[in-house]
Amino acid sequence: MSKEYQHDGEINPLKLFNVLYKRKILFILIVLSFSLGSVVYALFQPNLWTVTSVLEVSSGQNTSLASNNGSGMFALAGIKLEDDSSSSRAKVLIFSRDLVKRLISHDGVLKNLFAFQEYEEINQSSKFDQSKFDEIEDKWKIEKPNLLSAVRKHADMVDLTIDRSSGFMYLSVTHGSPKFASRYLQLIITELNNHARDLEITATDKSLDYLYNKLNDTYQENVKQAISAVIESQLRKQMFAYISDSYLLNPLDSAYEPDLRSFPDRKKIVIFGTILGGLIAIIFILTIHFFRSLPKD
């Protein structure tokens, strides 16, 4: 075996440094290639902006359905009182097809989801891919994206985090246009409240129709009292749905138009690419040296 490897298994840093120094030109070339590659990669990454809003479940969603003198009747009727599941309900609705359908009905939303090309900071407006959408004639050059495609695109752009300790919800939208990201987040909050309100009004209307019919058909006084208590609670829920703008979620920190992009961090990309190039260069040079130093048969 070569004398160079007749040792007790310890790594000699000085010898490793000498090996790298002898191959310094190769080392520099590899590092430079990775550094330049990371610069090119960073420059070609599209700018993205993220808008975030802090939300809380509206107070009306957490109020008890029972009145001071009617809670026992609810228990006897087998009615489950509302708990803190409103945040989970909101999470499901935010990514639902019904909500996305309402969102893409607004002017400019669909083309910003599927035909956006870049954000023109001078005009502060979106520029669209002319091969997909003709802005002058206001028509699609490709097949108009359907609802399911919009749902997938929506899920890629929107992020929702729930803080279980505080109950606050952090809803964010990421897009190539800071203006559209802010507008889209505001639309989500508005349409989410509208959608939840419509569902509640429809449900309470059906419940009240049923309860009023039962009340007319019932002759037992205790049952009538129980039904009346339920009717009162349904009317209270319906009243809150009609009068509340923030029916399901109330913004604590409204959507804003960001002044700093969230991606890419070009400086970090270049630094990481340069460090990665250095590590690969070291491994590559030492591997070559090791195989060349092995004894030949």
C-alpha positions as CSV (number, residue, x, y, z in Angstrom):
1,M,0.0,0.0,0.0
2,S,1.1,3.6,-0.6
3,K,3.0,5.1,2.2
4,E,0.6,8.0,2.1
5,Y,-2.1,5.7,3.6
6,Q,0.1,3.9,6.1
7,H,-1.2,5.8,9.2
8,D,-3.4,5.1,12.1
9,G,-6.6,6.2,10.5
10,E,-6.4,9.8,11.5
11,I,-7.2,12.6,9.0
12,N,-4.4,15.1,8.6
13,P,-5.9,18.5,7.9
14,L,-2.6,19.8,6.5
15,K,-2.4,17.1,3.9
16,L,-6.0,17.7,2.9
17,F,-5.3,21.4,2.5
18,N,-2.2,20.7,0.4
19,V,-4.3,18.5,-1.9
20,L,-6.9,21.2,-2.3
21,Y,-4.2,23.8,-2.8
22,K,-2.6,21.8,-5.6
23,R,-6.0,21.7,-7.3
24,K,-6.9,25.3,-6.5
25,I,-7.6,26.2,-10.1
26,L,-10.1,23.4,-10.4
27,F,-11.6,24.4,-7.0
28,I,-12.0,28.0,-8.1
29,L,-13.6,27.0,-11.4
30,I,-16.2,24.8,-9.7
31,V,-17.0,27.4,-7.1
32,L,-17.3,30.1,-9.8
33,S,-19.5,27.9,-11.9
34,F,-21.9,27.3,-9.0
35,S,-21.8,31.0,-8.0
36,L,-22.6,32.2,-11.6
37,G,-25.3,29.5,-11.9
38,S,-26.9,30.7,-8.7
39,V,-26.9,34.3,-9.9
40,V,-28.6,33.3,-13.2
41,Y,-31.1,31.1,-11.3
42,A,-31.9,34.0,-8.9
43,L,-32.3,36.5,-11.7
44,F,-34.8,34.3,-13.5
45,Q,-37.0,33.6,-10.5
46,P,-40.2,35.6,-10.6
47,N,-40.9,38.2,-7.9
48,L,-43.6,37.2,-5.5
49,W,-45.4,39.2,-2.8
50,T,-47.2,37.8,0.2
51,V,-50.1,39.6,2.0
52,T,-51.2,38.4,5.4
53,S,-54.3,39.2,7.5
54,V,-54.9,38.2,11.1
55,L,-58.5,37.0,11.7
56,E,-60.6,36.0,14.7
57,V,-63.8,34.1,14.8
58,S,-66.7,36.6,15.1
59,S,-68.0,36.9,18.6
60,G,-71.5,35.9,17.5
61,Q,-70.2,32.5,16.4
62,N,-69.0,31.7,19.9
63,T,-72.1,32.8,21.8
64,S,-74.2,30.1,23.4
65,L,-77.4,29.1,21.7
66,A,-79.1,28.7,25.0
67,S,-80.8,31.6,26.8
68,N,-80.6,31.9,30.6
69,N,-83.8,30.0,31.1
70,G,-83.6,27.7,28.2
71,S,-80.4,25.7,28.4
72,G,-82.2,22.7,30.1
73,M,-84.7,22.5,27.3
74,F,-81.9,22.4,24.7
75,A,-80.3,19.5,26.6
76,L,-83.6,17.7,26.7
77,A,-84.1,18.3,23.0
78,G,-80.7,16.8,22.3
79,I,-79.4,19.9,20.6
80,K,-75.6,20.3,20.7
81,L,-74.5,23.9,21.5
82,E,-71.9,25.6,19.3
83,D,-68.3,25.1,20.3
84,D,-64.9,26.4,19.0
85,S,-65.2,24.5,15.7
86,S,-65.9,27.7,13.8
87,S,-62.2,28.1,12.9
88,S,-62.1,24.6,11.5
89,R,-65.3,25.3,9.5
90,A,-63.7,28.5,8.2
91,K,-60.7,26.5,7.1
92,V,-62.8,24.1,5.1
93,L,-64.8,26.9,3.5
94,I,-61.7,28.9,2.5
95,F,-60.6,26.1,0.2
96,S,-64.0,25.0,-0.9
97,R,-65.2,25.0,-4.5
98,D,-68.2,27.1,-3.6
99,L,-66.0,29.9,-2.3
100,V,-63.6,29.8,-5.3
101,K,-66.6,29.9,-7.6
102,R,-67.7,33.2,-5.9
103,L,-64.1,34.6,-6.1
104,I,-63.6,33.9,-9.9
105,S,-66.9,35.6,-10.7
106,H,-65.2,39.0,-9.8
107,D,-63.7,40.9,-12.7
108,G,-60.0,40.3,-13.3
109,V,-59.5,37.4,-10.9
110,L,-59.4,34.5,-13.4
111,K,-56.9,36.2,-15.7
112,N,-54.6,37.1,-12.8
113,L,-54.7,33.5,-11.6
114,F,-53.9,31.9,-15.0
115,A,-52.5,34.5,-17.5
116,F,-50.4,36.7,-15.2
117,Q,-46.9,37.3,-16.6
118,E,-45.3,40.1,-14.5
119,Y,-46.0,43.1,-12.4
120,E,-45.2,46.5,-13.9
121,E,-44.1,48.6,-11.0
122,I,-44.2,51.8,-13.1
123,N,-47.9,51.4,-13.9
124,Q,-48.6,49.4,-10.8
125,S,-50.6,46.9,-12.9
126,S,-50.5,43.3,-14.0
127,K,-49.1,42.4,-17.4
128,F,-50.7,39.3,-19.0
129,D,-49.4,36.6,-21.2
130,Q,-50.7,37.5,-24.7
131,S,-50.6,33.9,-25.8
132,K,-53.1,33.1,-23.1
133,F,-55.3,36.2,-22.7
134,D,-55.9,39.0,-25.1
135,E,-56.3,42.1,-22.9
136,I,-57.3,44.4,-25.7
137,E,-60.2,42.2,-26.9
138,D,-60.7,40.9,-23.3
139,K,-60.9,37.2,-24.3
140,W,-59.0,34.0,-23.8
141,K,-56.8,32.6,-26.5
142,I,-56.6,29.3,-24.7
143,E,-59.5,27.2,-23.3
144,K,-60.9,29.2,-20.4
145,P,-59.8,27.7,-17.1
146,N,-62.5,25.8,-15.3
147,L,-63.5,25.8,-11.7
148,L,-61.4,22.8,-10.7
149,S,-58.3,24.4,-12.2
150,A,-59.1,27.5,-10.2
151,V,-59.5,25.5,-7.0
152,R,-56.0,24.0,-7.4
153,K,-54.5,27.4,-8.3
154,H,-56.3,29.0,-5.3
155,A,-54.9,26.3,-3.0
156,D,-51.3,27.0,-4.2
157,M,-51.6,30.7,-3.5
158,V,-53.4,30.7,-0.2
159,D,-52.0,29.6,3.1
160,L,-53.9,29.4,6.4
161,T,-52.5,28.9,9.9
162,I,-54.5,28.6,13.1
163,D,-53.0,29.4,16.4
164,R,-54.7,26.9,18.7
165,S,-53.6,28.8,21.9
166,S,-55.1,32.2,20.9
167,G,-57.6,31.0,18.3
168,F,-56.3,33.6,15.8
169,M,-56.1,32.7,12.1
170,Y,-53.3,33.9,9.8
171,L,-54.5,34.0,6.3
172,S,-52.0,34.8,3.5
173,V,-52.0,35.1,-0.3
174,T,-48.8,35.0,-2.4
175,H,-48.9,36.3,-6.0
176,G,-46.6,38.1,-8.5
177,S,-48.6,41.3,-8.1
178,P,-48.8,43.0,-4.7
179,K,-51.9,44.8,-5.7
180,F,-53.8,41.6,-6.8
181,A,-52.5,39.7,-3.7
182,S,-54.0,42.4,-1.5
183,R,-57.2,42.5,-3.4
184,Y,-57.6,38.8,-3.5
185,L,-57.1,38.4,0.2
186,Q,-59.8,41.0,0.8
187,L,-62.1,39.2,-1.6
188,I,-61.5,35.9,0.3
189,I,-62.5,37.5,3.6
190,T,-65.5,39.3,2.2
191,E,-66.8,36.3,0.2
192,L,-66.1,33.9,3.0
193,N,-68.3,35.9,5.3
194,N,-71.0,36.3,2.6
195,H,-70.9,32.6,1.8
196,A,-71.1,31.5,5.5
197,R,-74.0,34.0,5.9
198,D,-75.9,32.6,3.0
199,L,-75.5,29.1,4.3
200,E,-76.7,30.1,7.7
201,I,-79.7,32.0,6.5
202,T,-80.7,29.1,4.2
203,A,-80.3,26.6,7.1
204,T,-82.3,28.8,9.6
205,D,-85.1,29.4,7.1
206,K,-85.5,25.6,6.7
207,S,-85.3,25.1,10.5
208,L,-87.9,27.8,11.2
209,D,-90.3,26.4,8.6
210,Y,-90.0,23.0,10.2
211,L,-90.3,24.4,13.8
212,Y,-93.3,26.6,13.0
213,N,-95.1,23.6,11.5
214,K,-94.3,21.4,14.5
215,L,-95.4,24.2,16.9
216,N,-98.8,24.3,15.2
217,D,-99.2,20.5,15.3
218,T,-98.1,20.1,18.9
219,Y,-100.6,20.3,21.9
220,Q,-98.3,19.4,24.8
221,E,-97.3,22.6,26.6
222,N,-93.8,21.5,27.6
223,V,-93.0,20.5,24.0
224,K,-94.3,23.8,22.8
225,Q,-92.0,25.6,25.2
226,A,-89.1,23.6,24.0
227,I,-89.9,24.3,20.4
228,S,-90.4,28.0,21.1
229,A,-87.0,28.2,22.8
230,V,-85.4,26.6,19.7
231,I,-87.3,29.0,17.4
232,E,-85.9,31.9,19.5
233,S,-82.4,30.7,19.1
234,Q,-82.8,30.3,15.3
235,L,-84.2,33.8,15.0
236,R,-81.2,35.1,17.0
237,K,-78.8,33.3,14.7
238,Q,-80.6,34.6,11.6
239,M,-80.6,38.2,13.0
240,F,-76.9,38.0,13.5
241,A,-76.4,36.7,10.0
242,Y,-78.4,39.6,8.5
243,I,-76.8,42.4,10.5
244,S,-73.2,41.4,10.7
245,D,-70.7,42.2,8.0
246,S,-68.0,40.1,9.5
247,Y,-70.3,37.1,10.0
248,L,-67.8,34.3,10.3
249,L,-64.4,36.0,10.5
250,N,-63.4,39.4,11.8
251,P,-60.1,40.9,10.5
252,L,-57.9,42.2,13.3
253,D,-55.1,43.2,10.9
254,S,-56.6,43.9,7.5
255,A,-54.9,43.1,4.2
256,Y,-52.3,45.5,3.0
257,E,-50.3,46.1,-0.1
258,P,-46.7,44.9,0.7
259,D,-43.7,47.1,-0.3
260,L,-41.1,44.2,-0.1
261,R,-41.3,41.0,-2.0
262,S,-41.3,37.7,-0.1
263,F,-39.5,35.7,-2.8
264,P,-36.9,35.3,-4.1
265,D,-34.2,36.4,-1.7
266,R,-31.5,36.6,-4.4
267,K,-28.7,37.4,-2.0
268,K,-29.3,34.2,0.0
269,I,-29.6,32.2,-3.2
270,V,-26.2,33.3,-4.4
271,I,-24.6,32.8,-1.0
272,F,-26.1,29.3,-0.7
273,G,-25.1,28.4,-4.3
274,T,-21.5,29.6,-3.6
275,I,-21.2,27.6,-0.4
276,L,-22.7,24.5,-2.1
277,G,-20.2,24.9,-4.9
278,G,-17.3,25.0,-2.4
279,L,-18.5,21.9,-0.7
280,I,-19.0,20.0,-3.9
281,A,-15.5,21.2,-5.1
282,I,-13.9,19.9,-1.9
283,I,-15.6,16.5,-2.1
284,F,-14.9,16.2,-5.9
285,I,-11.1,17.0,-5.5
286,L,-10.6,14.7,-2.5
287,T,-12.5,11.9,-4.2
288,I,-10.3,12.1,-7.3
289,H,-7.1,12.3,-5.1
290,F,-8.2,9.3,-3.1
291,F,-8.9,7.0,-6.1
292,R,-5.6,8.1,-7.8
293,S,-3.7,7.3,-4.6
294,L,-5.0,3.7,-4.4
295,P,-2.4,1.0,-5.1
296,K,-2.6,-0.4,-8.5
297,D,-2.6,-4.2,-9.0
